[in-house]
Amino acid sequence: MQTINRETLVRRHNPVVKGFDPFSSLTVGNGNYAFTVDATGLQTFPMLYGNGGVELGHLSNWGWHTSPNPNGYATDKFQKTYFHTFNGRPVGFPYVPRNETSEEYKWLRTNPHRLHLGAVKFHLSLPSGNPAAPENIQNIDQTLDLWTGVIFSSFSLSDEIVLVETCCHQDEDILAIRVRSRLLLSGQLKLALHFPYGSASFGGSGAVWDRADAHRTKIMDSTECSVRLKRTLDHDQHWIAVQWSAGTLELDPADPHRFLLASDAEEVELVIRYSQGVNTAPLPEFEEVYSGSKKHWEHFWNNGAAIELAESEDIRAHELERRIVLSQYLTAVQSSGSLPPQETGLTMNSWAGKFHLEMHWWHSVHFALWNRPLMLENNLGWYLEILPQAKELAYSQGYEGARWPKCVTEEGINAPCYIEPFLIWQQPHPIYFAELIYQIRKDSGTLERYRDIVFQSAEFMASFAEWDDVRKRYVLGPPVAPAQELFDHAVTMNPTFELAYWAFGLSTANCWRERLGLARVDKWDQVLEHLSPLPVSDGLYVAAETVPDTFSGSSGIDDHPTMLAPLGVLPGFMTDSETMRRTLHEVIRSWNWDDTWGWDYPMMAMTAARLGEGKLAIDLLMIDRPKNTYLFNGHNYQTSGLPIYLPGNGGLLTAVAMMAGGWIGGPDSTAPGFPQDGTWTIRCEGIQKML
């Protein structure tokens, strides 16, 4: 029975915007589609949010663009062969040097790229007829109502109020907008639809606005209050259906991709469907989308888990609770769809919109812990879709099973890179996800549904481990790039986190076989039994066996301190608690904190929690460092080039769930990962235990 007033908990953290701020843009979305707005409730002044701010993106999981490839650029032209250290077997990788700048490489790295579906904005003018500037907009008052998923905006122009409601459909990629203002009648306020070409840049909104001749917007059919458009960008196409309640939509004679809606009423409702293929189904009315959004989000908040910290004495409790609530909203909107999310979700592009599978753990594990396993399963199913490609990749390198890629689009094919093809810590992720779901459900359906990705992952992991006949052990690499991406992949061997994750994955996969009534795989047990121990130097876990001077050298203490992950992220396979405790405190003492990333802080907090150091866990989770900044809108800021970073939000939710709900085999106490000195009062409902 619920005791937390969830509506009060959620709504006390509603973001309220009072002006134009590049870090206060707000988003509506459904996990597969998202629309981000400025303080007007639409995308009216995007220039105020670029150049390091949180861009006004409009992205989907199906919306990709591929630039022309007249020169036949192909990944197979970038191949480098490495030879295994112990058996001499050659293995090929799609490789380029770190400083590669060729046009061929750039094209392969940035195609396909995620596409901005088009700006929906206000066309505002002064009584003189001149365009209105941001400084002409007064009395801004905007709220994202987290409980309903609706953005309510109001502002004034020429002393007239404009009221805006912005929401989206929760099952389709449909945007719904309602505007009320007398400025509609005077013509000072119109709505505009503007469609861009695709952008292959690292960041930004995914749009290029100055290449009107490179794409086409064609009216396929229309009525007095509706139009259907076909968008063509090179070989890519998609469709847009638009419906409005009053007024006339006309093509702007100055731009073939811009339409203006002038209303003849004080209120206008606008509904727009974006689809990859032709969809002739009737569009819903605004009120239907609005009501559906309210129903969806009330269900979301009432049926997942909840944590309330309001009665805590610690002054950081309110801020932590704010981060928790906003991170739940942001990850649901950005990361719960049919594909693993990119690091900047559906708000703006990073790495051309591609997603990083090693980050998938940080993006999505929390969904299951917060009692929303279906949101994890939404994108876990993608592994089954690309299983043939993953098996082909493993086979091409002489391995068994499936080798999961790293930085990819929905097609699951790695572009050449100096480091990405050598990373391996994404390999056990599907095993972890499947096991977490099984521990929640304990049903045979879960075992049957994910057995192939569990077993094929384990097959690759066992065949990847190489036998060292001199020391009678299995080793990982070289070549291998550890999660701490500092070291030369050509010589790195036995990275600490990866060894522990291999032990977890192989052990869990054989448990799955037993649950299904199948015999254990001897090779998996053999590798597990003879796997190299976690490397230790001077009583501390180090980054890898080949980096014994992690804490005493010149470059080992940068990037992610992943030698802490075996007891924290993982439940402690092959780990000695006291060695890990010493390592944790040495990291705190000596690490280069300016070079850490957003998920490092929850990772360290989870290690502290498992070691029974709850006060330290909170201190690490809330540490005052630039990349542990959580913006007004809840996003985890990293740098001007990466102003939002959803692995940080997901990591925060995972750590808090573990600290509040505990972990399998952990202490049987309330909130075992929080301080036990009475300064924190934790009320939680529905949290699932971490592995």
C-alpha positions as CSV (number, residue, x, y, z in Angstrom):
1,M,0.0,0.0,0.0
2,Q,1.4,3.4,-1.0
3,T,2.2,5.8,1.8
4,I,4.1,8.4,-0.2
5,N,2.0,11.1,-1.7
6,R,3.5,10.7,-5.1
7,E,1.8,13.6,-6.8
8,T,3.1,16.0,-4.1
9,L,6.6,14.4,-4.3
10,V,6.8,14.8,-8.1
11,R,5.2,18.2,-8.5
12,R,7.3,19.9,-5.9
13,H,10.2,19.5,-8.4
14,N,8.4,20.9,-11.5
15,P,10.9,23.1,-13.3
16,V,9.6,26.7,-13.5
17,V,11.2,29.0,-16.1
18,K,11.1,32.8,-15.9
19,G,13.3,33.8,-18.8
20,F,15.5,32.7,-21.7
21,D,18.3,30.5,-20.3
22,P,20.4,28.2,-22.6
23,F,20.4,25.6,-19.9
24,S,16.6,25.6,-19.1
25,S,15.1,24.2,-22.3
26,L,12.4,21.6,-21.5
27,T,11.3,18.4,-23.3
28,V,8.2,16.4,-23.9
29,G,8.5,12.9,-25.3
30,N,7.7,9.2,-25.2
31,G,11.0,7.3,-25.3
32,N,11.1,7.0,-29.1
33,Y,10.4,10.7,-29.9
34,A,11.1,14.0,-28.2
35,F,10.5,17.7,-28.8
36,T,12.5,20.3,-26.8
37,V,11.3,23.9,-26.4
38,D,12.5,27.3,-25.3
39,A,10.7,29.6,-22.9
40,T,7.9,30.3,-25.5
41,G,6.8,26.6,-25.3
42,L,8.0,26.1,-28.9
43,Q,11.3,26.4,-30.8
44,T,11.1,30.1,-31.4
45,F,14.6,31.3,-30.6
46,P,17.0,28.4,-31.1
47,M,20.0,30.7,-31.4
48,L,19.8,31.4,-27.7
49,Y,20.3,27.7,-26.8
50,G,23.2,26.8,-29.1
51,N,26.9,27.2,-28.6
52,G,27.1,25.1,-25.4
53,G,23.6,25.3,-24.2
54,V,20.9,22.5,-24.3
55,E,19.8,22.7,-27.9
56,L,16.2,22.6,-29.1
57,G,16.2,19.2,-30.7
58,H,13.4,17.3,-32.3
59,L,14.5,13.7,-32.7
60,S,13.2,10.2,-33.1
61,N,14.5,6.7,-33.0
62,W,13.6,6.2,-36.7
63,G,14.7,9.6,-38.0
64,W,18.2,9.1,-39.6
65,H,19.8,10.7,-42.6
66,T,22.7,9.5,-44.8
67,S,24.7,11.9,-46.8
68,P,25.5,10.9,-50.4
69,N,28.4,8.5,-50.9
70,P,29.5,9.0,-54.5
71,N,33.0,7.7,-53.8
72,G,31.9,4.4,-52.5
73,Y,33.4,4.8,-49.0
74,A,33.4,1.5,-47.2
75,T,34.6,0.3,-43.8
76,D,36.4,-2.7,-45.2
77,K,39.1,-0.3,-46.6
78,F,40.1,0.4,-43.0
79,Q,41.4,-2.8,-41.6
80,K,44.3,-3.6,-39.3
81,T,45.4,-7.0,-38.2
82,Y,46.6,-7.8,-34.7
83,F,48.1,-11.1,-33.5
84,H,47.2,-12.7,-30.3
85,T,50.0,-12.7,-27.8
86,F,49.8,-16.4,-26.8
87,N,48.6,-18.3,-29.8
88,G,49.7,-15.9,-32.6
89,R,46.2,-16.0,-34.3
90,P,45.5,-12.9,-36.5
91,V,42.4,-10.8,-35.8
92,G,41.2,-7.9,-37.9
93,F,39.6,-4.7,-36.7
94,P,38.1,-1.6,-38.5
95,Y,40.9,0.7,-37.4
96,V,42.1,4.2,-38.1
97,P,44.9,6.1,-36.3
98,R,43.7,8.6,-33.6
99,N,44.6,11.6,-35.8
100,E,42.8,10.3,-38.9
101,T,41.3,13.2,-40.9
102,S,40.4,11.8,-44.3
103,E,37.1,12.6,-45.9
104,E,36.4,8.8,-46.2
105,Y,36.9,8.3,-42.5
106,K,34.7,11.3,-41.6
107,W,31.9,10.1,-43.9
108,L,32.0,6.6,-42.3
109,R,32.0,8.0,-38.8
110,T,29.1,10.4,-39.2
111,N,26.7,8.3,-41.4
112,P,23.9,7.7,-40.8
113,H,23.3,10.7,-38.4
114,R,20.2,11.4,-36.4
115,L,17.9,14.0,-38.1
116,H,16.1,17.0,-36.6
117,L,12.5,16.4,-37.8
118,G,11.7,20.1,-38.1
119,A,11.2,23.3,-36.0
120,V,7.8,24.2,-34.8
121,K,8.0,27.8,-33.6
122,F,6.2,31.1,-33.3
123,H,6.6,33.8,-36.0
124,L,6.3,36.9,-33.8
125,S,6.2,40.5,-35.0
126,L,5.8,43.9,-33.5
127,P,2.9,46.3,-34.3
128,S,5.3,48.0,-36.8
129,G,5.6,44.7,-38.7
130,N,9.2,44.2,-37.7
131,P,10.2,40.8,-36.3
132,A,10.1,40.5,-32.5
133,A,13.3,39.9,-30.7
134,P,13.8,37.9,-27.5
135,E,14.0,41.2,-25.5
136,N,10.5,42.0,-26.7
137,I,9.2,38.9,-24.9
138,Q,8.1,39.8,-21.4
139,N,6.5,38.1,-18.3
140,I,7.7,34.6,-19.1
141,D,6.2,32.0,-16.8
142,Q,6.7,28.4,-17.9
143,T,6.2,25.1,-16.1
144,L,6.9,21.5,-17.0
145,D,4.3,19.6,-15.1
146,L,6.0,16.3,-14.5
147,W,2.8,14.7,-13.3
148,T,1.1,15.1,-16.7
149,G,4.0,15.5,-19.1
150,V,2.7,18.8,-20.3
151,I,4.6,22.1,-20.7
152,F,2.5,25.2,-19.8
153,S,4.0,28.4,-21.1
154,S,2.9,32.0,-20.9
155,F,4.5,35.3,-22.1
156,S,3.5,38.7,-23.3
157,L,4.3,40.6,-26.4
158,S,3.0,44.2,-27.0
159,D,1.1,43.8,-23.6
160,E,-0.9,40.9,-24.9
161,I,-0.6,37.5,-23.2
162,V,0.2,34.3,-25.0
163,L,-0.8,31.0,-23.4
164,V,0.8,27.7,-24.8
165,E,0.3,24.1,-23.9
166,T,2.8,21.6,-25.4
167,C,2.6,17.8,-25.1
168,C,3.1,14.7,-27.1
169,H,1.4,11.4,-27.8
170,Q,2.7,8.5,-25.7
171,D,2.3,5.8,-28.3
172,E,2.9,7.7,-31.6
173,D,5.3,10.4,-32.7
174,I,2.7,13.1,-32.5
175,L,3.2,16.6,-31.2
176,A,0.2,18.6,-29.9
177,I,0.1,22.3,-29.3
178,R,-2.7,24.7,-28.1
179,V,-2.2,28.5,-28.3
180,R,-4.5,31.2,-26.9
181,S,-3.9,34.9,-27.6
182,R,-5.5,37.9,-29.2
183,L,-2.2,38.3,-31.1
184,L,-3.4,35.6,-33.4
185,L,-6.2,37.8,-34.6
186,S,-3.9,40.8,-35.2
187,G,-1.4,38.7,-37.2
188,Q,1.4,39.5,-34.8
189,L,1.5,35.8,-33.8
190,K,1.7,33.0,-36.3
191,L,2.9,29.4,-36.1
192,A,5.7,28.2,-38.3
193,L,6.8,24.8,-39.5
194,H,10.4,24.8,-40.8
195,F,12.2,21.7,-42.1
196,P,16.0,21.3,-42.3
197,Y,18.7,19.3,-44.0
198,G,20.6,16.8,-41.9
199,S,23.7,17.6,-39.9
200,A,26.6,15.3,-39.6
201,S,28.3,17.3,-36.8
202,F,29.3,15.9,-33.4
203,G,26.8,17.9,-31.4
204,G,24.0,20.4,-32.1
205,S,20.3,19.8,-32.8
206,G,20.7,17.6,-35.9
207,A,19.7,20.4,-38.3
208,V,21.3,22.4,-41.1
209,W,19.2,25.4,-42.1
210,D,21.2,26.8,-45.1
211,R,20.9,24.0,-47.6
212,A,17.4,24.5,-49.0
213,D,18.4,23.0,-52.4
214,A,19.6,19.8,-50.9
215,H,16.2,18.4,-49.8
216,R,12.6,18.5,-50.8
217,T,9.3,19.2,-49.0
218,K,6.3,18.1,-51.1
219,I,2.6,18.7,-50.4
220,M,1.0,15.3,-51.1
221,D,-2.6,16.3,-50.3
222,S,-4.5,18.9,-48.2
223,T,-7.8,20.2,-46.9
224,E,-8.9,23.5,-45.4
225,C,-7.4,22.4,-42.0
226,S,-4.9,19.6,-42.8
227,V,-1.9,18.8,-45.0
228,R,0.2,15.8,-45.7
229,L,3.9,16.4,-46.5
230,K,6.6,14.1,-47.9
231,R,10.1,14.9,-46.9
232,T,13.0,13.7,-49.0
233,L,16.7,14.1,-48.0
234,D,18.9,12.3,-50.5
235,H,17.8,8.6,-50.3
236,D,15.9,9.1,-47.1
237,Q,12.2,9.9,-46.8
238,H,9.6,10.4,-44.1
239,W,6.1,11.8,-43.8
240,I,4.4,14.5,-41.9
241,A,0.7,15.0,-41.3
242,V,-0.5,18.3,-40.0
243,Q,-4.0,19.3,-38.6
244,W,-5.1,22.6,-37.2
245,S,-8.3,23.9,-35.7
246,A,-8.6,27.3,-37.3
247,G,-6.8,29.4,-39.9
248,T,-4.8,28.9,-43.0
249,L,-1.5,27.2,-43.6
250,E,0.6,28.6,-46.4
251,L,4.0,28.0,-47.8
252,D,6.4,30.8,-47.2
253,P,7.4,32.1,-50.7
254,A,10.9,32.9,-49.3
255,D,11.6,29.3,-48.2
256,P,10.4,26.1,-49.8
257,H,10.6,24.3,-46.5
258,R,8.8,26.8,-44.3
259,F,5.0,27.0,-43.7
260,L,3.1,29.7,-41.8
261,L,-0.2,29.1,-40.0
262,A,-2.2,32.3,-39.6
263,S,-5.3,31.8,-37.4
264,D,-8.6,33.7,-37.6
265,A,-9.5,32.8,-34.0
266,E,-8.1,33.6,-30.5
267,E,-7.3,29.9,-30.0
268,V,-5.6,27.4,-32.3
269,E,-4.8,23.8,-31.8
270,L,-2.1,22.2,-33.9
271,V,-1.4,18.4,-34.1
272,I,1.5,17.0,-36.1
273,R,2.4,13.3,-36.8
274,Y,5.9,12.4,-37.9
275,S,6.3,8.9,-39.4
276,Q,9.0,7.0,-41.3
277,G,6.4,5.6,-43.7
278,V,3.0,6.6,-45.1
279,N,0.4,6.8,-42.3
280,T,-3.1,7.9,-43.5
281,A,-4.8,7.2,-40.2
282,P,-6.9,10.2,-38.9
283,L,-5.0,12.5,-36.5
284,P,-6.2,12.7,-33.0
285,E,-7.6,16.0,-31.6
286,F,-5.4,18.0,-29.3
287,E,-7.6,17.1,-26.3
288,E,-7.0,13.4,-27.0
289,V,-3.3,13.8,-26.9
290,Y,-3.4,16.0,-23.9
291,S,-5.6,13.6,-21.9
292,G,-3.5,10.6,-23.0
293,S,-0.3,12.4,-21.8
294,K,-1.9,13.0,-18.4
295,K,-3.1,9.4,-18.1
296,H,0.3,8.0,-19.1
297,W,2.4,10.1,-16.7
298,E,0.0,9.6,-13.8
299,H,0.4,5.8,-14.4
300,F,4.1,6.1,-14.7
301,W,4.5,7.9,-11.4
302,N,2.0,5.8,-9.5
303,N,3.1,2.4,-10.7
304,G,6.9,2.6,-10.6
305,A,9.0,2.8,-7.4
306,A,9.3,6.0,-5.4
307,I,11.8,7.5,-2.9
308,E,11.1,10.4,-0.7
309,L,13.8,12.2,1.3
310,A,11.9,15.3,2.5
311,E,12.1,14.4,6.3
312,S,15.9,14.1,6.2
313,E,18.1,16.4,8.2
314,D,20.9,16.6,5.7
315,I,20.7,19.8,3.7
316,R,21.5,17.9,0.5
317,A,18.4,15.8,0.6
318,H,16.2,18.2,-1.3
319,E,18.7,18.6,-4.1
320,L,19.2,14.8,-4.3
321,E,15.4,14.3,-4.4
322,R,15.1,16.9,-7.2
323,R,17.8,15.0,-9.2
324,I,16.0,11.7,-8.6
325,V,12.6,13.0,-9.8
326,L,13.9,14.9,-12.8
327,S,16.2,12.0,-13.8
328,Q,13.2,9.6,-13.8
329,Y,11.3,11.9,-16.2
330,L,14.3,12.6,-18.5
331,T,15.3,9.0,-18.8
332,A,11.7,7.9,-19.5
333,V,11.4,10.5,-22.2
334,Q,14.8,10.1,-23.7
335,S,16.0,6.5,-23.1
336,S,13.1,4.0,-22.8
337,G,12.4,3.4,-26.5
338,S,13.1,0.7,-29.0
339,L,16.8,1.5,-29.4
340,P,19.6,1.9,-26.8
341,P,19.8,5.7,-26.4
342,Q,22.6,8.0,-27.4
343,E,24.4,9.8,-24.6
344,T,22.4,12.9,-25.3
345,G,19.1,11.1,-25.8
346,L,16.6,12.6,-28.1
347,T,17.4,16.2,-27.2
348,M,20.5,16.8,-29.2
349,N,23.2,14.9,-31.1
350,S,26.5,13.5,-29.9
351,W,28.7,11.3,-32.1
352,A,26.2,12.0,-35.0
353,G,23.3,10.6,-32.9
354,K,24.8,7.1,-32.6
355,F,24.5,5.2,-29.3
356,H,27.3,3.7,-27.3
357,L,26.5,0.2,-26.2
358,E,29.0,0.2,-23.3
359,M,26.9,3.1,-21.9
360,H,23.7,1.1,-22.1
361,W,24.2,-0.3,-18.6
362,W,24.2,3.3,-17.2
363,H,21.3,4.4,-19.3
364,S,18.9,1.5,-18.5
365,V,19.6,-0.7,-15.5
366,H,17.7,1.7,-13.3
367,F,14.4,1.1,-15.1
368,A,14.3,-2.4,-13.6
369,L,15.4,-1.3,-10.2
370,W,12.7,1.3,-10.1
371,N,10.1,-1.4,-10.9
372,R,9.7,-0.5,-14.6
373,P,11.4,-3.5,-16.3
374,L,9.4,-3.1,-19.5
375,M,11.3,0.1,-20.1
376,L,14.5,-1.8,-20.0
377,E,13.1,-4.5,-22.2
378,N,12.0,-2.0,-24.8
379,N,15.6,-1.6,-25.9
380,L,16.9,-5.0,-24.7
381,G,15.0,-6.6,-27.6
382,W,17.2,-4.7,-30.1
383,Y,20.1,-7.2,-29.2
384,L,17.9,-9.9,-30.7
385,E,17.4,-7.9,-33.8
386,I,21.1,-7.4,-34.4
387,L,22.2,-10.9,-33.3
388,P,23.0,-12.0,-36.8
389,Q,25.3,-9.0,-37.3
390,A,27.0,-9.6,-33.9
391,K,27.5,-13.3,-34.7
392,E,29.0,-12.4,-38.1
393,L,31.4,-9.9,-36.4
394,A,32.6,-12.6,-34.0
395,Y,32.9,-15.2,-36.8
396,S,34.9,-12.7,-39.0
397,Q,37.5,-12.4,-36.2
398,G,37.6,-16.1,-35.5
399,Y,35.5,-16.2,-32.4
400,E,32.4,-18.0,-31.4
401,G,29.1,-16.5,-30.3
402,A,28.1,-12.9,-30.8
403,R,30.4,-9.9,-30.4
404,W,28.3,-6.8,-29.7
405,P,29.4,-3.5,-31.4
406,K,30.2,-0.3,-29.6
407,C,29.2,3.0,-31.3
408,V,26.5,2.3,-33.8
409,T,23.1,3.2,-35.3
410,E,20.2,0.8,-35.4
411,E,22.0,-1.3,-38.0
412,G,24.6,-2.4,-35.4
413,I,27.7,-2.0,-37.6
414,N,30.9,-0.3,-36.1
415,A,32.6,2.4,-38.1
416,P,36.4,2.4,-38.1
417,C,38.0,4.0,-35.0
418,Y,41.2,4.0,-33.1
419,I,39.6,2.6,-29.9
420,E,35.9,1.7,-30.2
421,P,36.4,-1.7,-31.9
422,F,38.7,-2.9,-29.1
423,L,36.3,-2.1,-26.2
424,I,34.8,-5.3,-24.6
425,W,32.9,-4.2,-21.4
426,Q,29.6,-4.0,-23.4
427,Q,29.8,-7.8,-24.0
428,P,28.3,-9.0,-20.7
429,H,25.7,-6.2,-20.6
430,P,22.8,-8.3,-22.1
431,I,23.5,-11.1,-19.6
432,Y,23.3,-8.5,-16.7
433,F,20.1,-7.0,-18.1
434,A,18.4,-10.4,-18.6
435,E,19.5,-11.7,-15.2
436,L,18.1,-8.5,-13.5
437,I,14.8,-9.0,-15.2
438,Y,14.7,-12.7,-14.3
439,Q,15.4,-11.9,-10.6
440,I,12.4,-9.6,-10.6
441,R,10.0,-12.0,-12.4
442,K,11.4,-15.5,-11.7
443,D,9.5,-16.8,-14.7
444,S,10.4,-19.2,-17.5
445,G,9.2,-16.7,-20.1
446,T,12.1,-14.4,-19.4
447,L,14.5,-17.4,-19.7
448,E,13.2,-18.3,-23.1
449,R,12.9,-14.8,-24.4
450,Y,16.6,-13.9,-23.7
451,R,18.4,-17.2,-23.8
452,D,19.9,-16.6,-27.2
453,I,21.5,-13.3,-26.3
454,V,22.7,-14.7,-22.9
455,F,24.2,-17.8,-24.5
456,Q,25.7,-16.2,-27.5
457,S,27.3,-13.5,-25.3
458,A,28.8,-16.2,-23.2
459,E,30.1,-18.1,-26.2
460,F,32.0,-15.1,-27.4
461,M,33.3,-14.3,-23.9
462,A,34.7,-17.8,-23.5
463,S,36.3,-17.9,-26.9
464,F,37.7,-14.4,-26.5
465,A,39.7,-15.5,-23.4
466,E,43.1,-16.7,-24.4
467,W,45.0,-19.5,-22.8
468,D,48.4,-18.6,-21.3
469,D,50.1,-22.0,-21.2
470,V,53.1,-20.8,-19.1
471,R,51.0,-19.5,-16.2
472,K,48.1,-21.9,-16.8
473,R,45.4,-19.2,-16.9
474,Y,43.0,-17.4,-19.3
475,V,43.7,-13.8,-20.1
476,L,41.8,-11.0,-21.8
477,G,43.7,-9.2,-24.5
478,P,45.7,-7.8,-26.0
479,P,44.4,-6.2,-28.1
480,V,41.8,-4.8,-25.8
481,A,40.7,-1.3,-24.7
482,P,39.5,-1.1,-21.1
483,A,36.7,1.0,-19.9
484,Q,39.3,3.4,-18.6
485,E,40.1,4.5,-22.1
486,L,43.7,5.7,-21.5
487,F,45.9,2.8,-22.4
488,D,47.4,1.3,-25.6
489,H,45.0,-1.4,-26.7
490,A,47.8,-3.1,-28.6
491,V,49.5,-4.1,-25.3
492,T,46.8,-3.9,-22.6
493,M,46.0,-7.2,-20.9
494,N,43.6,-8.2,-18.1
495,P,41.8,-5.0,-17.3
496,T,40.3,-5.3,-13.8
497,F,36.6,-4.4,-14.4
498,E,36.5,-6.6,-17.5
499,L,37.9,-9.6,-15.7
500,A,35.3,-9.4,-13.0
501,Y,32.6,-8.8,-15.6
502,W,33.7,-11.9,-17.5
503,A,33.4,-13.9,-14.3
504,F,29.9,-12.6,-13.7
505,G,28.8,-13.2,-17.2
506,L,30.1,-16.8,-17.6
507,S,28.8,-17.8,-14.2
508,T,25.4,-16.3,-14.8
509,A,25.1,-17.8,-18.3
510,N,25.7,-21.3,-16.9
511,C,23.1,-20.7,-14.2
512,W,20.6,-19.9,-17.0
513,R,21.4,-23.2,-18.6
514,E,20.6,-25.0,-15.4
515,R,17.4,-23.1,-14.9
516,L,16.4,-24.2,-18.4
517,G,17.2,-27.9,-17.7
518,L,20.3,-27.8,-19.9
519,A,23.8,-29.1,-19.1
520,R,26.4,-26.5,-18.1
521,V,29.0,-25.6,-20.8
522,D,32.3,-27.0,-19.7
523,K,34.3,-24.4,-21.6
524,W,32.5,-21.6,-19.7
525,D,33.3,-23.2,-16.4
526,Q,36.9,-23.9,-17.5
527,V,37.5,-20.3,-18.4
528,L,35.8,-19.2,-15.1
529,E,37.9,-21.5,-13.0
530,H,41.2,-20.5,-14.6
531,L,40.5,-16.8,-15.3
532,S,43.3,-14.5,-14.3
533,P,42.8,-12.9,-10.9
534,L,42.1,-9.2,-10.6
535,P,45.4,-7.4,-10.8
536,V,46.7,-5.9,-7.5
537,S,49.8,-3.8,-6.9
538,D,50.9,-2.5,-3.5
539,G,47.7,-3.8,-2.0
540,L,45.4,-1.9,-4.4
541,Y,43.4,-2.9,-7.4
542,V,44.9,-1.3,-10.5
543,A,43.5,-0.5,-14.0
544,A,45.0,-3.6,-15.7
545,E,47.7,-6.2,-15.2
546,T,49.8,-4.2,-17.7
547,V,49.3,-1.0,-15.7
548,P,50.7,-1.9,-12.2
549,D,51.6,1.8,-11.7
550,T,48.0,3.0,-12.0
551,F,48.4,5.1,-8.8
552,S,52.1,5.8,-9.0
553,G,52.6,6.6,-12.7
554,S,52.0,9.8,-14.7
555,S,48.7,9.0,-16.4
556,G,46.9,6.2,-14.6
557,I,44.6,8.4,-12.4
558,D,42.6,10.0,-15.2
559,D,39.3,9.1,-16.8
560,H,37.0,6.4,-15.1
561,P,38.3,4.7,-11.9
562,T,36.8,1.4,-13.1
563,M,38.9,-0.7,-10.8
564,L,36.2,0.1,-8.3
565,A,33.4,-1.4,-10.4
566,P,33.9,-5.1,-9.5
567,L,32.4,-4.4,-6.1
568,G,29.7,-1.8,-6.7
569,V,28.5,-2.1,-10.3
570,L,29.0,-5.8,-9.9
571,P,28.3,-7.9,-6.8
572,G,31.9,-8.7,-6.1
573,F,33.0,-11.6,-8.2
574,M,36.7,-12.4,-7.6
575,T,36.9,-9.4,-5.2
576,D,38.4,-8.9,-1.8
577,S,36.5,-6.3,0.2
578,E,39.4,-4.9,2.1
579,T,41.6,-4.5,-1.0
580,M,38.6,-2.7,-2.6
581,R,38.2,-0.5,0.5
582,R,41.9,0.6,0.3
583,T,41.5,1.2,-3.4
584,L,38.4,3.3,-3.0
585,H,40.1,5.5,-0.4
586,E,43.2,5.8,-2.6
587,V,41.0,6.9,-5.6
588,I,39.4,9.6,-3.4
589,R,42.9,10.8,-2.3
590,S,44.8,10.8,-5.6
591,W,42.4,10.7,-8.6
592,N,42.3,13.5,-11.1
593,W,38.8,14.6,-10.4
594,D,38.6,17.1,-13.3
595,D,39.0,14.2,-15.7
596,T,36.1,12.1,-14.4
597,W,32.7,11.7,-16.0
598,G,29.1,11.9,-14.8
599,W,28.6,8.1,-14.1
600,D,31.9,7.9,-12.2
601,Y,30.3,9.4,-9.1
602,P,27.4,6.9,-8.8
603,M,29.9,4.1,-9.6
604,M,32.0,5.2,-6.6
605,A,29.0,5.6,-4.4
606,M,27.8,2.1,-5.1
607,T,31.3,0.7,-4.1
608,A,31.2,2.7,-0.9
609,A,27.6,1.5,-0.2
610,R,28.6,-2.2,-0.6
611,L,31.5,-1.6,1.7
612,G,29.1,-0.3,4.4
613,E,30.3,3.3,4.1
614,G,27.0,5.1,3.6
615,K,28.2,8.5,4.5
616,L,31.0,8.3,2.0
617,A,28.5,7.0,-0.6
618,I,26.4,10.2,-0.2
619,D,29.4,12.4,-0.2
620,L,30.5,10.8,-3.5
621,L,27.1,10.9,-5.1
622,M,26.7,14.6,-4.2
623,I,30.3,15.7,-4.7
624,D,30.8,19.3,-5.9
625,R,32.5,18.7,-9.3
626,P,31.8,20.3,-12.7
627,K,30.7,17.0,-14.3
628,N,28.5,16.2,-11.3
629,T,26.4,19.3,-12.1
630,Y,22.7,18.8,-12.6
631,L,21.1,21.6,-14.5
632,F,17.8,23.4,-13.8
633,N,16.0,21.0,-16.2
634,G,17.7,18.0,-14.5
635,H,20.3,17.2,-17.2
636,N,23.8,16.1,-16.1
637,Y,26.2,18.7,-17.5
638,Q,29.7,17.6,-18.6
639,T,31.3,20.2,-20.9
640,S,30.2,22.9,-23.4
641,G,30.4,20.3,-26.1
642,L,28.4,17.8,-24.1
643,P,26.0,19.8,-22.0
644,I,23.7,16.9,-21.2
645,Y,24.8,13.3,-20.4
646,L,22.1,10.8,-19.7
647,P,24.5,8.1,-18.4
648,G,24.9,10.4,-15.4
649,N,21.2,10.6,-14.8
650,G,20.8,6.8,-15.2
651,G,23.8,6.1,-12.9
652,L,22.3,8.4,-10.2
653,L,19.0,6.5,-10.3
654,T,20.8,3.1,-10.2
655,A,23.0,4.2,-7.2
656,V,20.1,5.6,-5.3
657,A,17.9,2.6,-5.9
658,M,20.7,0.3,-4.6
659,M,21.4,2.5,-1.6
660,A,17.7,2.6,-0.7
661,G,16.5,-0.8,-1.7
662,G,19.7,-2.9,-1.1
663,W,21.2,-5.7,-3.1
664,I,20.8,-9.4,-3.3
665,G,22.8,-10.9,-0.4
666,G,23.3,-7.5,1.2
667,P,22.3,-6.3,4.7
668,D,18.7,-6.9,5.7
669,S,18.1,-3.3,6.8
670,T,16.4,-0.2,5.7
671,A,18.3,1.8,3.1
672,P,21.5,0.0,3.7
673,G,23.6,2.2,1.4
674,F,22.6,5.5,3.2
675,P,24.2,6.9,6.3
676,Q,22.8,5.1,9.4
677,D,23.4,8.0,11.8
678,G,19.8,9.4,11.7
679,T,20.6,12.3,9.3
680,W,18.7,10.7,6.5
681,T,15.1,9.6,6.5
682,I,14.4,7.4,3.5
683,R,10.8,6.5,2.5
684,C,10.7,4.2,-0.4
685,E,8.2,2.0,-2.2
686,G,8.6,-0.7,-4.9
687,I,12.4,-0.6,-5.3
688,Q,13.9,-3.9,-6.6
689,K,17.1,-5.2,-5.2
690,M,20.2,-4.8,-7.2
691,L,22.2,-7.9,-8.2
